[in-house]
Amino acid sequence: MSSRERILGRVRRALADVPADEAPIARDYLREHGRRSTAETVELLAENLADYRAVVHRSTDERLPELLTRLLTAHGSRSVVVPPGLPPHWLRAVDATRVHDSAASTPQDLDRIDSVVTGCAVAVAETGTIVLDGSPDQGRRRITLVPDHHVCVVRVPDQVVSSVPHALGRLDPARPLTWISGPSATSDIELDRVEGVHGPRTLEVVLVEG
């Protein structure tokens, strides 16, 4: 029996003799704040991503390979980690050395790689959050935490939801979930911001239509 099951069991036993009219009332919490069209939801995602200092780009399926090549070139990337299920045509024009996601890669190996390109599981508009779940187009969690530059492709509107409750409905809690709100950053007691401590210093998000 897990700790969760033990705790829930104690709660059920404690409530077993409570009269029906004194039973806890379940609150009907809002699942999102306000009503938005699909286009407005995508715009809100772009605004909140930028507010978190992610760099947001727009593209179509046809233009995506060219855009990814341009982003990696502009960053000076000589090597890029490639998840096993990343569509091959995304990086067809990239000159950088492609490093396949491997269980044998050490943190030191990954630290020498310039960039990583992934897809995503879902993107949350209200919080400007990208969620990865280790699917084939995203790879192991560590490949998005060690390289200093992460380019994440989000398909709009299919992978965009309004709120965290809507995102949770799409995600499998048994999978390794990584929630990303902007590039890695932390602040000390004097509020001096330092980026790149817990993950990539630069996050670029490509919103792809079509």
C-alpha positions as CSV (number, residue, x, y, z in Angstrom):
1,M,0.0,0.0,0.0
2,S,1.3,3.4,-1.0
3,S,1.5,6.5,1.3
4,R,-1.3,8.0,-0.8
5,E,-3.6,5.0,-0.3
6,R,-2.9,5.0,3.5
7,I,-3.8,8.7,3.8
8,L,-6.9,8.4,1.8
9,G,-7.9,5.3,3.8
10,R,-7.6,7.3,7.1
11,V,-9.7,10.1,5.6
12,R,-12.5,7.7,4.6
13,R,-12.5,6.0,8.0
14,A,-12.7,9.4,9.8
15,L,-15.7,10.4,7.6
16,A,-17.5,7.1,7.8
17,D,-19.9,8.1,10.7
18,V,-20.4,11.7,9.6
19,P,-24.2,12.4,9.0
20,A,-25.1,13.0,5.4
21,D,-26.1,16.6,6.1
22,E,-22.7,17.3,7.6
23,A,-20.7,15.7,4.8
24,P,-18.0,17.9,3.1
25,I,-19.3,19.9,0.2
26,A,-17.3,19.7,-3.0
27,R,-16.6,23.2,-4.4
28,D,-17.3,23.8,-8.0
29,Y,-14.0,25.5,-9.0
30,L,-13.6,27.3,-12.3
31,R,-11.7,25.4,-14.9
32,E,-10.6,28.5,-16.7
33,H,-10.8,32.3,-16.3
34,G,-13.2,33.8,-18.8
35,R,-14.2,32.7,-22.2
36,R,-11.9,33.0,-25.2
37,S,-12.0,31.9,-28.8
38,T,-9.4,29.5,-30.1
39,A,-7.5,32.4,-31.7
40,E,-7.6,34.4,-28.4
41,T,-6.3,31.4,-26.5
42,V,-3.3,31.1,-28.8
43,E,-2.6,34.8,-28.5
44,L,-2.7,34.6,-24.7
45,L,-0.2,31.7,-24.8
46,A,2.1,33.8,-27.0
47,E,1.8,36.8,-24.7
48,N,2.5,34.8,-21.5
49,L,5.4,32.9,-23.1
50,A,7.0,36.2,-24.0
51,D,6.2,37.6,-20.5
52,Y,8.3,34.8,-19.1
53,R,11.2,35.8,-21.5
54,A,10.7,32.9,-23.9
55,V,11.3,33.9,-27.5
56,V,8.1,33.2,-29.6
57,H,8.1,32.5,-33.3
58,R,5.2,31.7,-35.7
59,S,5.4,29.3,-38.6
60,T,3.6,26.9,-40.8
61,D,4.4,23.2,-41.4
62,E,6.0,24.1,-44.8
63,R,8.2,26.8,-43.3
64,L,9.2,25.0,-40.1
65,P,12.4,23.4,-41.4
66,E,13.7,26.7,-42.7
67,L,12.9,28.5,-39.4
68,L,14.5,25.8,-37.2
69,T,17.6,26.0,-39.4
70,R,17.7,29.8,-39.0
71,L,17.2,29.6,-35.2
72,L,20.0,27.1,-34.7
73,T,22.3,29.0,-37.0
74,A,21.6,32.3,-35.2
75,H,22.4,30.6,-31.9
76,G,25.7,29.3,-33.3
77,S,24.7,25.7,-32.6
78,R,27.3,23.2,-33.8
79,S,25.4,20.3,-32.2
80,V,21.8,19.5,-31.5
81,V,20.1,16.7,-29.5
82,V,17.4,14.9,-31.5
83,P,14.6,12.9,-29.7
84,P,13.9,9.6,-31.4
85,G,10.4,10.5,-32.6
86,L,11.2,14.0,-33.9
87,P,9.9,14.3,-37.5
88,P,13.0,13.9,-39.7
89,H,12.0,16.7,-42.1
90,W,12.1,19.3,-39.3
91,L,15.9,19.3,-39.3
92,R,16.6,18.3,-42.9
93,A,18.5,21.5,-43.7
94,V,20.4,21.8,-40.4
95,D,24.2,21.6,-40.7
96,A,24.8,21.0,-37.0
97,T,25.9,17.6,-35.7
98,R,22.8,15.6,-34.6
99,V,23.2,13.8,-31.3
100,H,20.6,11.1,-30.7
101,D,18.9,10.9,-27.4
102,S,20.7,8.0,-25.6
103,A,20.5,6.4,-22.2
104,A,24.3,6.3,-22.2
105,S,24.7,10.1,-22.5
106,T,26.0,11.6,-19.3
107,P,25.3,15.1,-18.0
108,Q,28.8,16.1,-19.1
109,D,28.1,14.8,-22.6
110,L,24.8,16.8,-22.8
111,D,26.5,19.9,-21.4
112,R,28.8,20.0,-24.4
113,I,25.8,20.1,-26.8
114,D,24.6,23.5,-27.9
115,S,20.9,23.0,-28.5
116,V,17.9,20.6,-28.3
117,V,14.8,20.6,-30.5
118,T,11.6,18.9,-29.2
119,G,7.9,18.8,-29.6
120,C,5.6,19.1,-26.6
121,A,2.6,17.4,-25.0
122,V,0.5,20.4,-24.3
123,A,0.8,24.2,-23.8
124,V,-1.2,26.2,-21.2
125,A,-2.3,29.7,-22.3
126,E,-3.2,31.2,-18.9
127,T,0.2,30.4,-17.4
128,G,2.5,30.4,-20.5
129,T,3.6,26.9,-19.7
130,I,4.9,24.2,-22.0
131,V,4.5,20.6,-20.7
132,L,6.7,17.7,-21.9
133,D,5.8,14.1,-21.1
134,G,8.7,12.1,-22.5
135,S,6.9,11.1,-25.7
136,P,9.1,10.1,-28.7
137,D,9.2,13.7,-30.1
138,Q,10.4,15.0,-26.7
139,G,12.8,12.4,-25.5
140,R,14.2,11.9,-22.0
141,R,13.7,14.7,-19.5
142,R,17.4,15.4,-19.1
143,I,18.0,16.4,-22.7
144,T,15.8,19.5,-22.2
145,L,17.4,20.4,-18.8
146,V,21.1,20.3,-19.6
147,P,21.8,21.9,-23.0
148,D,21.7,25.7,-22.8
149,H,19.3,26.3,-25.7
150,H,15.9,24.6,-26.1
151,V,13.7,25.0,-29.2
152,C,10.2,23.7,-28.5
153,V,7.6,23.2,-31.3
154,V,3.9,23.6,-30.4
155,R,1.2,22.7,-32.8
156,V,-1.7,25.3,-32.7
157,P,-4.4,25.1,-31.9
158,D,-4.4,21.3,-31.3
159,Q,-1.8,21.3,-28.4
160,V,-3.0,24.6,-26.8
161,V,-5.4,24.6,-23.8
162,S,-6.7,27.5,-21.8
163,S,-5.8,26.4,-18.3
164,V,-4.0,24.0,-16.0
165,P,-7.1,21.9,-15.3
166,H,-7.7,21.4,-19.0
167,A,-4.0,20.4,-19.4
168,L,-4.2,17.9,-16.6
169,G,-7.1,16.2,-18.4
170,R,-4.8,15.5,-21.3
171,L,-1.8,14.3,-19.4
172,D,-1.0,10.9,-18.0
173,P,0.2,11.4,-14.4
174,A,2.3,8.2,-14.7
175,R,4.5,9.8,-17.3
176,P,7.6,11.9,-16.5
177,L,6.1,15.4,-16.8
178,T,8.2,18.5,-17.1
179,W,6.4,21.9,-16.8
180,I,8.4,24.8,-18.3
181,S,7.4,28.4,-17.9
182,G,10.1,30.4,-19.6
183,P,13.9,29.8,-19.5
184,S,15.4,28.6,-16.3
185,A,15.8,31.4,-13.8
186,T,16.2,32.0,-10.1
187,S,16.7,35.0,-7.8
188,D,18.8,35.5,-4.7
189,I,17.7,37.3,-1.5
190,E,18.5,40.6,-3.2
191,L,16.3,39.6,-6.2
192,D,19.2,39.5,-8.6
193,R,18.0,37.3,-11.4
194,V,20.3,34.5,-12.6
195,E,19.3,32.5,-15.7
196,G,20.4,29.0,-16.7
197,V,20.8,27.5,-13.2
198,H,18.2,24.7,-13.4
199,G,17.9,24.3,-17.2
200,P,18.3,26.1,-20.5
201,R,19.2,29.7,-20.5
202,T,17.3,30.3,-23.7
203,L,13.9,29.0,-24.6
204,E,12.5,29.5,-28.1
205,V,8.9,28.4,-28.8
206,V,7.7,27.9,-32.3
207,L,3.9,28.0,-32.7
208,V,3.1,26.0,-35.8
209,E,-0.2,26.2,-37.7
210,G,-1.4,23.6,-40.2
